[in-house]
């Protein structure tokens, strides 16, 4: 895995828990669509198919619209890791043809139709393929074929799928540990190996110098990573999971499920809407366990910042910073609140706080201060407020009007002692009943921890076991 990537954003393959309610789901009986959907410029998030070995296959275009296979992003198997360190393919896994055996498909599209290799099961070249690389034969019915150029896999969906926020719905969540990486110029991945149970080593060369990333999942909860940076030395970090939805799949709080033939109700917010690294705990007296953000703190109300409070700061904390962000349906990150150099003695922010710390800019009106969420379209949208405990105040030569989220995150590198997230959900007034009704109680059935209605067994199939990357 990963060997051969030259356009790398420093992701590493971490095993994912695609089990139970977080499994991939496919129709057992595909139904042709009256309006077949192309994947070109569409379905740029999440999987469009699942390979026979359990690895998800994403659109050949990345979430920026570029064809991953043509810009050095993929390894020798046609895969790489997303922002959540989740391994997936962006082209056909042709190496599986020999593994699955003659006459068997190498993948299944999310509409339920199988994907075969470059030939028919008896070895002949496929004839009469449609725009989606599919056709109908007497022996197999409708099916797709892989190719060695665009679209590489199924070029669209001949069958019925449900689309939500730029992806086929539903999708399981990837388990995210580390923050999303950035491109590393001059790096080429030259090796990857498993060195123990849930322990791995990734090797890359950069400008002629060898580097290694050695990491392990400890008791399936924390991720310990040792960065061996050549002449720059070695440093070790330990990360803890947050429900990020990497690899293009947003967390379920960001979308409502829409399985066909299943009675629907609004997706409840998870029973815990916080995620913490270290001991730090962030809360808001205005946000309850349901996670709903009152209208007062949005563009439909007074548009002022919500109150926050925190406790159990790590030892050695000298300052705090706050960032509020949201990932839109196109996968772009927007930020609404950047506040830094909050004094160490402060443990709360009042409603519409103006006197603690230094405000940076937001991406909504590009001004300093808090920009209230003003979500577009119906349905709940999730916003993440993150508090960082820092080992020292931040220094930047830029004026506050130029201190954006990226600048702030860069300035905090090596100074974060702990962090805590508070996820809040808001729906535009008049477009969704979620903000006017009591939120449904979290499910008690452990096999339904996502909160979604369980689809009937005659329509969906849980794919097990998943890929263990």
C-alpha positions as CSV (number, residue, x, y, z in Angstrom):
1,X,0.0,0.0,0.0
2,X,0.9,3.7,-0.6
3,X,4.1,2.9,-2.5
4,X,4.7,5.1,-5.5
5,X,2.7,8.1,-4.4
6,X,4.5,11.3,-5.4
7,X,1.7,13.8,-4.7
8,X,1.3,13.1,-1.0
9,X,-0.6,15.1,1.7
10,X,1.0,13.2,4.6
11,X,-1.9,10.7,5.3
12,X,-1.2,7.3,6.6
13,X,-3.4,4.2,6.3
14,X,-5.2,3.5,9.6
15,X,-7.5,0.5,10.1
16,X,-11.2,1.5,10.0
17,X,-14.1,0.0,11.9
18,X,-16.6,-0.6,9.2
19,X,-18.7,-2.9,11.3
20,X,-22.4,-3.2,12.4
21,X,-24.4,0.0,11.8
22,X,-21.2,1.5,10.3
23,X,-21.0,-1.1,7.5
24,X,-21.3,-0.5,3.8
25,X,-24.8,-1.2,2.5
26,X,-25.7,-2.3,-1.0
27,X,-29.1,-3.2,-2.6
28,X,-29.5,-7.0,-2.9
29,X,-31.8,-6.5,-5.9
30,X,-30.6,-3.5,-8.0
31,X,-33.3,-1.4,-9.6
32,X,-32.6,0.4,-12.9
33,X,-33.0,4.2,-12.5
34,X,-35.3,6.2,-14.8
35,X,-32.6,8.9,-14.6
36,X,-29.2,7.3,-14.6
37,X,-26.6,9.5,-12.9
38,X,-23.1,10.2,-14.2
39,X,-20.3,10.5,-11.7
40,X,-18.4,13.2,-13.8
41,X,-18.2,16.3,-11.6
42,X,-20.6,14.6,-9.2
43,X,-20.5,12.2,-6.2
44,X,-17.0,13.6,-5.4
45,X,-17.3,12.5,-1.7
46,X,-17.6,9.0,-0.3
47,X,-17.5,5.6,-2.1
48,X,-19.1,4.9,-5.5
49,X,-18.3,1.2,-5.2
50,X,-16.8,-1.4,-2.9
51,X,-13.9,-3.7,-4.0
52,X,-14.1,-7.5,-3.4
53,X,-11.4,-7.1,-0.7
54,X,-13.6,-4.6,1.2
55,X,-11.7,-1.5,0.2
56,X,-14.1,1.4,-0.8
57,X,-13.6,2.9,-4.3
58,X,-14.1,6.6,-4.7
59,X,-14.8,8.7,-7.7
60,X,-11.7,8.8,-10.0
61,X,-11.9,12.6,-9.4
62,X,-10.8,13.8,-6.0
63,X,-12.9,16.2,-4.1
64,X,-11.2,19.1,-5.9
65,X,-12.4,17.6,-9.3
66,X,-8.9,16.5,-10.4
67,X,-8.4,12.9,-11.7
68,X,-6.2,11.4,-8.9
69,X,-4.6,8.8,-11.2
70,X,-3.2,11.5,-13.4
71,X,-1.5,13.7,-10.8
72,X,0.6,11.3,-8.8
73,X,-1.8,10.8,-5.9
74,X,-2.3,7.1,-6.2
75,X,-0.1,4.1,-5.3
76,X,0.6,1.1,-7.5
77,X,-2.8,-0.4,-6.6
78,X,-4.8,2.7,-7.5
79,X,-5.3,3.8,-3.9
80,X,-4.3,6.4,-1.2
81,X,-5.6,7.7,2.1
82,X,-8.1,10.5,2.6
83,X,-8.0,13.3,5.1
84,X,-9.2,10.8,7.8
85,X,-6.2,8.5,7.1
86,X,-8.8,6.1,5.5
87,X,-7.4,4.0,2.6
88,X,-9.5,3.8,-0.5
89,X,-9.1,3.4,-4.3
90,X,-9.7,6.0,-7.0
91,X,-9.3,3.6,-9.9
92,X,-10.2,0.0,-10.7
93,X,-8.4,-2.6,-8.5
94,X,-7.4,-4.7,-11.5
95,X,-4.9,-6.7,-9.4
96,X,-8.0,-8.4,-7.8
97,X,-8.9,-10.2,-11.1
98,X,-6.4,-13.0,-10.3
99,X,-7.5,-13.0,-6.6
100,X,-11.2,-13.4,-7.1
101,X,-10.9,-16.0,-9.9
102,X,-12.2,-16.2,-13.4
103,X,-15.8,-15.3,-13.8
104,X,-16.1,-13.3,-10.6
105,X,-16.6,-9.5,-10.2
106,X,-13.8,-7.4,-8.7
107,X,-16.2,-4.9,-7.1
108,X,-19.8,-3.9,-6.6
109,X,-21.1,-0.4,-7.4
110,X,-23.2,1.4,-4.7
111,X,-26.3,0.8,-6.9
112,X,-25.8,-2.9,-6.5
113,X,-24.6,-3.8,-10.0
114,X,-21.3,-5.8,-10.2
115,X,-18.1,-4.5,-11.7
116,X,-16.0,-7.0,-13.7
117,X,-12.5,-6.6,-14.9
118,X,-11.3,-5.8,-18.4
119,X,-12.9,-8.8,-20.0
120,X,-16.1,-10.9,-19.8
121,X,-15.9,-14.0,-17.6
122,X,-15.1,-16.2,-20.7
123,X,-12.3,-13.9,-21.7
124,X,-13.8,-11.9,-24.6
125,X,-13.6,-8.1,-24.9
126,X,-16.8,-6.4,-23.7
127,X,-18.9,-5.0,-26.6
128,X,-21.5,-2.2,-26.6
129,X,-20.5,-0.5,-23.4
130,X,-22.6,2.5,-22.5
131,X,-21.3,5.9,-21.1
132,X,-21.0,4.3,-17.7
133,X,-18.8,1.4,-18.8
134,X,-21.7,-0.9,-18.4
135,X,-23.9,-3.2,-20.6
136,X,-26.4,-6.0,-20.5
137,X,-25.6,-9.6,-21.4
138,X,-27.8,-12.7,-21.3
139,X,-25.4,-14.5,-18.9
140,X,-24.9,-11.7,-16.3
141,X,-27.7,-9.2,-16.9
142,X,-26.5,-5.5,-16.4
143,X,-23.0,-5.1,-15.1
144,X,-20.0,-2.7,-15.4
145,X,-16.5,-3.2,-16.6
146,X,-13.2,-1.6,-15.3
147,X,-10.9,0.2,-17.7
148,X,-7.4,1.5,-17.8
149,X,-8.4,5.1,-18.4
150,X,-11.2,7.4,-17.4
151,X,-13.6,6.5,-15.8
152,X,-11.6,3.5,-14.6
153,X,-14.6,2.0,-12.8
154,X,-18.3,2.6,-13.2
155,X,-18.8,6.0,-14.9
156,X,-22.1,6.5,-13.3
157,X,-25.1,4.7,-11.7
158,X,-27.4,2.7,-14.0
159,X,-29.3,1.7,-10.9
160,X,-31.2,3.7,-8.3
161,X,-29.1,5.5,-5.6
162,X,-29.9,8.2,-3.1
163,X,-27.7,11.3,-3.3
164,X,-27.1,13.5,-0.3
165,X,-24.5,16.3,0.0
166,X,-22.4,15.2,-2.9
167,X,-22.3,11.4,-2.2
168,X,-24.3,8.2,-2.3
169,X,-26.3,8.0,0.9
170,X,-25.8,6.3,3.4
171,X,-22.1,6.0,3.9
172,X,-20.3,4.8,7.0
173,X,-18.0,7.1,8.9
174,X,-14.2,6.8,8.8
175,X,-12.6,7.0,12.3
176,X,-10.3,10.0,12.3
177,X,-7.4,10.5,14.7
178,X,-5.0,13.1,13.2
179,X,-5.7,16.5,11.7
180,X,-5.8,16.6,7.9
181,X,-2.3,16.8,6.3
182,X,-0.9,19.2,3.7
183,X,1.0,18.5,0.5
184,X,4.7,17.6,1.2
185,X,6.7,18.8,-1.8
186,X,9.5,16.5,-3.0
187,X,8.2,13.5,-1.1
188,X,7.8,10.0,-2.6
189,X,6.6,7.0,-0.7
190,X,9.0,4.1,-1.1
191,X,7.8,1.5,1.5
192,X,5.0,0.4,3.7
193,X,4.9,-2.6,6.0
194,X,3.1,-4.1,9.0
195,X,5.6,-4.5,11.9
196,X,3.2,-5.9,14.5
197,X,-0.4,-6.2,15.5
198,X,-2.0,-2.9,14.5
199,X,1.5,-1.5,14.0
200,X,2.9,-0.1,10.8
201,X,5.8,1.7,9.2
202,X,5.6,4.1,6.2
203,X,8.8,5.1,4.5
204,X,9.3,8.1,2.2
205,X,12.1,9.9,0.6
206,X,12.3,13.7,0.4
207,X,15.0,15.5,-1.4
208,X,17.3,12.5,-1.1
209,X,16.7,12.0,2.6
210,X,14.9,9.0,4.1
211,X,12.0,9.5,6.5
212,X,9.8,7.1,8.4
213,X,6.4,7.2,10.2
214,X,6.0,4.4,12.7
215,X,2.6,4.1,14.3
216,X,0.3,1.8,16.2
217,X,-3.2,1.6,17.5
218,X,-3.1,1.1,21.2
219,X,-5.9,-1.0,22.6
220,X,-7.9,0.2,19.5
221,X,-8.4,3.6,21.1
222,X,-5.3,5.9,20.8
223,X,-3.0,6.2,17.8
224,X,0.7,6.6,18.8
225,X,2.8,8.1,15.9
226,X,6.6,8.4,15.8
227,X,7.8,10.8,13.1
228,X,11.4,10.0,12.2
229,X,12.3,13.2,10.3
230,X,15.8,12.4,9.2
231,X,18.3,15.1,10.1
232,X,15.4,17.1,11.7
233,X,15.1,14.6,14.5
234,X,12.3,12.5,15.9
235,X,9.1,13.4,17.6
236,X,6.2,11.4,19.0
237,X,2.5,12.3,19.2
238,X,-0.5,10.4,20.5
239,X,-3.9,11.1,19.0
240,X,-7.4,10.1,20.1
241,X,-10.4,9.3,17.8
242,X,-13.0,11.9,16.7
243,X,-15.9,11.0,14.5
244,X,-14.6,13.0,11.5
245,X,-15.8,11.2,8.5
246,X,-12.7,11.4,6.6
247,X,-12.2,10.3,3.1
248,X,-15.1,12.4,1.9
249,X,-17.8,11.0,4.1
250,X,-19.3,13.6,6.5
251,X,-20.4,12.5,10.0
252,X,-24.0,11.4,10.1
253,X,-24.9,14.6,12.1
254,X,-24.3,16.5,8.8
255,X,-27.0,14.7,6.9
256,X,-30.4,13.0,7.1
257,X,-30.6,9.4,5.9
258,X,-32.8,8.6,2.9
259,X,-32.9,4.9,2.4
260,X,-35.6,3.9,0.0
261,X,-38.7,2.1,1.4
262,X,-37.6,2.9,5.0
263,X,-39.7,5.1,7.3
264,X,-37.6,8.2,8.0
265,X,-37.3,10.5,11.0
266,X,-34.7,13.2,11.5
267,X,-31.3,11.8,12.4
268,X,-30.7,12.5,16.1
269,X,-27.5,14.1,17.3
270,X,-25.1,11.6,18.8
271,X,-25.6,11.2,22.6
272,X,-22.2,12.9,23.1
273,X,-21.5,16.0,20.9
274,X,-18.1,16.6,22.3
275,X,-14.6,15.1,21.4
276,X,-11.6,15.7,23.6
277,X,-7.8,15.2,23.3
278,X,-6.4,15.2,26.8
279,X,-8.3,16.3,29.9
280,X,-9.7,19.6,28.6
281,X,-13.6,19.7,28.5
282,X,-15.5,22.3,26.5
283,X,-19.2,23.1,27.1
284,X,-21.7,25.8,26.4
285,X,-24.5,26.8,28.8
286,X,-26.7,27.5,25.8
287,X,-26.2,24.2,24.1
288,X,-27.8,21.1,25.6
289,X,-27.2,17.4,25.1
290,X,-29.1,17.6,21.8
291,X,-26.4,19.8,20.4
292,X,-28.9,22.3,18.9
293,X,-27.5,25.9,18.4
294,X,-30.1,28.5,19.5
295,X,-31.2,30.9,16.7
296,X,-29.8,33.8,18.7
297,X,-26.2,32.8,17.7
298,X,-27.0,32.5,14.0
299,X,-27.7,34.7,11.0
300,X,-31.4,34.3,11.6
301,X,-31.1,35.8,15.1
302,X,-28.9,38.4,16.8
303,X,-25.8,36.9,15.2
304,X,-23.7,37.0,18.4
305,X,-21.2,34.5,19.6
306,X,-22.4,31.8,22.0
307,X,-21.1,31.5,25.6
308,X,-18.5,28.9,26.3
309,X,-17.0,27.4,29.4
310,X,-14.2,24.8,30.0
311,X,-12.4,23.0,32.8
312,X,-9.6,20.6,33.5
313,X,-7.0,22.4,31.5
314,X,-3.7,20.5,31.0
315,X,-0.9,21.4,33.3
316,X,1.4,24.1,31.8
317,X,-1.4,25.9,29.9
318,X,-0.4,29.5,29.1
319,X,-3.1,30.5,26.7
320,X,-6.2,29.3,24.7
321,X,-7.5,29.6,21.2
322,X,-10.9,29.0,19.7
323,X,-11.9,28.0,16.1
324,X,-15.4,27.4,14.8
325,X,-15.6,25.7,11.4
326,X,-17.9,23.8,9.1
327,X,-17.3,21.5,6.1
328,X,-19.8,22.3,3.3
329,X,-21.3,19.7,0.9
330,X,-18.4,20.3,-1.6
331,X,-15.9,19.4,1.1
332,X,-14.7,23.0,1.6
333,X,-13.9,24.2,5.1
334,X,-15.4,27.5,6.2
335,X,-14.5,29.1,9.5
336,X,-16.7,31.5,11.5
337,X,-14.7,32.3,14.6
338,X,-11.0,32.6,15.2
339,X,-10.0,33.8,18.7
340,X,-6.5,33.4,20.1
341,X,-4.2,34.4,23.0
342,X,-7.1,34.0,25.5
343,X,-5.3,34.4,28.9
344,X,-4.6,31.2,30.8
345,X,-6.6,32.4,33.8
346,X,-9.8,32.6,31.7
347,X,-12.1,29.6,31.9
348,X,-15.2,30.9,30.1
349,X,-16.4,33.3,27.3
350,X,-19.5,35.3,27.8
351,X,-22.2,35.6,25.2
352,X,-21.0,38.1,22.6
353,X,-17.6,38.1,24.3
354,X,-15.4,41.1,23.2
355,X,-12.8,41.4,25.9
356,X,-10.9,38.1,26.0
357,X,-8.1,37.4,23.5
358,X,-7.5,38.6,20.0
359,X,-10.0,38.0,17.2
360,X,-8.8,36.7,13.8
361,X,-10.7,36.8,10.6
362,X,-13.6,34.6,9.3
363,X,-14.2,33.3,5.8
364,X,-17.8,34.5,5.6
365,X,-17.3,38.3,5.4
366,X,-13.5,38.2,5.7
367,X,-13.7,40.5,8.6
368,X,-12.4,40.1,12.2
369,X,-14.7,38.7,14.8
370,X,-17.5,36.1,14.9
371,X,-19.6,35.4,11.8
372,X,-22.9,33.8,12.6
373,X,-23.8,30.6,10.7
374,X,-26.4,31.2,8.0
375,X,-26.7,27.7,6.5
376,X,-28.1,27.3,3.0
377,X,-30.9,25.0,2.2
378,X,-33.1,22.7,4.4
379,X,-31.8,20.2,6.8
380,X,-29.4,20.3,9.8
381,X,-25.8,21.5,9.4
382,X,-23.1,20.8,11.9
383,X,-20.6,23.3,13.1
384,X,-17.5,22.4,15.2
385,X,-16.2,24.7,17.9
386,X,-12.7,23.7,19.0
387,X,-10.9,25.0,22.1
388,X,-7.1,24.5,22.2
389,X,-5.0,24.7,25.4
390,X,-1.5,26.1,24.4
391,X,1.9,25.9,26.1
392,X,2.6,29.5,25.2
393,X,0.8,32.5,23.6
394,X,0.9,32.6,19.8
395,X,3.2,35.0,18.0
396,X,2.3,36.1,14.5
397,X,3.6,39.0,12.4
398,X,0.3,39.3,10.6
399,X,-2.4,41.8,11.6
400,X,-5.6,40.1,13.1
401,X,-7.5,40.8,9.8
402,X,-5.1,38.4,8.1
403,X,-5.1,35.6,10.8
404,X,-7.3,33.0,9.3
405,X,-7.9,29.4,10.4
406,X,-4.9,28.0,8.5
407,X,-2.6,30.7,9.8
408,X,-3.8,30.0,13.4
409,X,-3.4,26.2,13.0
410,X,0.1,26.6,11.7
411,X,1.0,28.9,14.5
412,X,-0.2,26.4,17.1
413,X,1.9,23.5,15.8
414,X,4.0,22.1,18.6
415,X,2.2,24.2,21.2
416,X,-1.1,22.3,21.7
417,X,-1.3,20.6,25.1
418,X,-4.9,19.5,24.6
419,X,-8.1,20.3,22.8
420,X,-11.9,19.8,23.1
421,X,-14.6,20.0,20.4
422,X,-18.2,21.0,20.8
423,X,-20.4,20.1,17.8
424,X,-23.5,22.2,17.3
425,X,-26.3,21.7,14.8
426,X,-28.5,24.3,13.2
427,X,-31.3,24.2,10.6
428,X,-32.6,27.4,8.9
429,X,-35.8,28.6,10.5
430,X,-38.9,27.6,8.4
431,X,-37.0,24.9,6.5
432,X,-36.9,22.0,9.0
433,X,-38.8,20.9,12.0
434,X,-35.7,19.8,13.9
435,X,-35.3,23.2,15.6
436,X,-38.9,23.4,16.6
437,X,-39.4,19.9,18.0
438,X,-37.9,18.0,20.7
439,X,-34.9,16.0,19.4
440,X,-35.6,12.2,19.3
441,X,-33.9,10.2,22.0
442,X,-30.6,8.5,21.1
443,X,-31.1,4.8,20.1
444,X,-30.4,2.2,22.8
445,X,-29.8,-0.7,20.4
446,X,-26.0,-0.9,20.1
447,X,-26.4,-2.2,16.5
448,X,-28.1,1.1,15.6
449,X,-25.6,3.5,17.2
450,X,-25.7,5.7,14.1
451,X,-29.4,6.5,14.9
452,X,-30.5,5.5,11.5
453,X,-33.5,3.2,10.8
454,X,-32.2,-0.3,10.1
455,X,-33.0,-1.2,6.5
456,X,-34.9,-4.4,5.8
457,X,-32.8,-7.5,5.2
458,X,-34.4,-8.1,1.8
459,X,-33.1,-4.8,0.5
460,X,-29.6,-4.2,2.0
461,X,-26.6,-6.4,2.8
462,X,-24.0,-5.6,5.4
463,X,-20.6,-6.2,3.9
464,X,-18.3,-8.1,6.3
465,X,-15.5,-8.4,7.0
466,X,-14.3,-5.0,6.0
467,X,-10.8,-4.1,4.7
468,X,-8.2,-4.1,7.5
469,X,-5.7,-1.7,6.0
